Amino acid sequence: MSAVDPARAFVAIELEAALREALGDLQARLRPRLGGIRLVRPEGIHLTLRFLGDTSPTQVESLRPRLAAAAALCPPAEARLAGLGTFPERGSPRVLWLGLDVPPAVFDLQRACERAARAAGFEREARPFRAHLTLGRWRERGPRPDLPPADLGATRLETLVLFRSDLRPDGAVYTPLARFPLGRAAVD
């Protein structure tokens, strides 16, 4: 990111490589049931805490210390991954997601990320936070799929990341701009 170019950005919790592999296996099992869906590449799946959109270099620099402080106050956490669903809840589905049951500290972290975004000049997020992993998106309207049960067990959440998102024809590519370990001072 140059000193003047904005970046499309978001704040998320990074997932462990073994979990991303398990998510890829789940997607492969689901693919035959889900006509017309474009699945997210497993290496790009993350727990979004705050989408930012176009972000200036000044805003990135403003966010860094605020996100570092928020991450330092949140201990590493364990989340349970279970339950498939779609957004919106009624009508034609647009997003396929896997639910996460996260502890209260992760909700506190999400609220701290929202405060950091507001302090950096972003508008308030209108939608309430719902812990989920986006597995795929439908481009066309279609019937609601019959989703099987899914339970991937528990995973550790240990790192908050400020990501840059570059949209490409074959899917978005996410590049970390800064990483913040949960529960301790950041080493960037």
N, C-alpha and C positions, 0 to 999 in steps of 0.2 A: 504494500500500500504506500503510495507516494505521499508527500506532505500535503497534497491538495486533493487527491482523488478520494471520493467516498467509497466505502466498502459496504456491501450488504452483510450484516452481522447478526449474531445471536449469542446468548449465554446459555450454556448447557452443562450437564454432568456427563463426563466421558464414561463409556462402558468398557469393561474388561474384554480383552481379545477372545477369551473362551466363551463369553456370553454372546458376543457378536457372531461367533461361529454357530452357536446353538440357535440364534435367531435366523441365520441363513438356512439352517436345516428345517426350522419351522416354516419359513417362507416356501421352501421347496415342497414341503408336504401340503401346504395350502394352495399353491399355484393352480393345480388342476380344478379346484373348486371355485376359483375366483376369476371368471372371464373378464377381460378388459382392464385388469388392474396393472399398474406399473409399480413394481416392487422397489423399495428403497434398497440400495446396495447395503449389505450388512455392515461394512466398514463405516458407513455414514449414519448408522442408527445411534441416537443419543437421547438423553432426557432433557428436552428444552425447558429452561426455566423462564427465559424472557427473549422473545424475538425483538430485534431492534430495527431491522430494515436498513436503509441507507444511513451510514455512520461515518462522520468525518474523522480525520486523524486526531483533531482536538478532542472530540468526544471519546475516542478510544483511550487517549491519555487521561482523560477525566475519569473514565470507568476503571482503569487499572487499580488504583489504590482502594477504591470503594469495593471492588469485587474481591480484592485480596483480603480486606478487613472482614467482609461478609464470610468468605470461605474459612478464615481463621477461627471464626466463632462457631462454625458448624462442625461437629465431630464427624469422622467417617461414619457412614451409616450402612445398614443392611436393608435391602428392599426385596420384596417378593414379587415375582413376575408371573401373573396369571390373569386369564380372562381376555378373550378377544372381543372387540366391539368396533363400531363404526361411528364416524361423525358425518353428517348430523345424525342425531338419534332417530329421526323420522324421515321418511321420504327416501330418495335415491342416495345411496352412500357416496361419499367423496373420499374418505380416509379410513383405512383399516389400521387399528391400533391394538397393542398389547398393554394391558393395565399393569400398573405398579402400585404396590402397597408400600408407602414410604412412611418413616417415622415423622413426628412433629418437627424435628430439627430441619428436615428438608423443606417443609412448608415455610419455616422461619427463613431459611436461606433464599427461597423463591421471593418472599416478601422483601428481603434485603436487596436482592437483585433488581426488583421493581423500583425500590427507592433509589438505588444507584443509577438506574436508567433515567428516572425523573430528574435527578440532580444533574445529569449530563445533558439535559435538554430534550429528552424524549417525552412524547405524550403518554398519559396513563394508559395502561393496557386495559381494554374494555372487557375482554373475556376473562372469566375466572380461570385460575390455574387448575388443571386436571392432570395428574401424573400419568403419563402414558408414553409409549414408544410407537412412533409412526412406522408401520411396516410397509405401507403402500398407499397409492392414490389412484382413484378412478378418474379418467378424463371425460368419459361419457356417462350419461344417466343410465341407470339399469336397476334391476331388482335387488333387493337386500339379500345378501348371501346367507345361507345356513352355515353358521360358524361352529366348528367343533370345540370341545373344551381344550384349553391350553394351559399348562402349568410348567414353567421352566425353573421353578424353585427360587432360591434366594441368590442375591449377588451383592457384592460390596460396592458402595459408591464412595469414591475417594478423591476425585479431582473435578473442580469447577474449571470450565474453559470458556474463554471468549473466542468464538470462531468467526472467521470470514467465510461467506458462502458465495461461490461462483457458480452461476447457473450455466449448464452446458446441455447440448442436445441429448446426451446420454445420461443425464442426471446431474444433480448438484455435487460439487466438490467442496469439502470443508477443510479449511486450513486454520490451525490454532494460531491466534494472535498473542495469547497469553494463557498460561496454566496456573491454577491456584490450588495447592493441596488443601483438602478439608482438615480443619482442626489444628493447623500450624501455619506459621508465617510463610509466605510465598517465597519461592526461589525461582526467579524468572530468567 
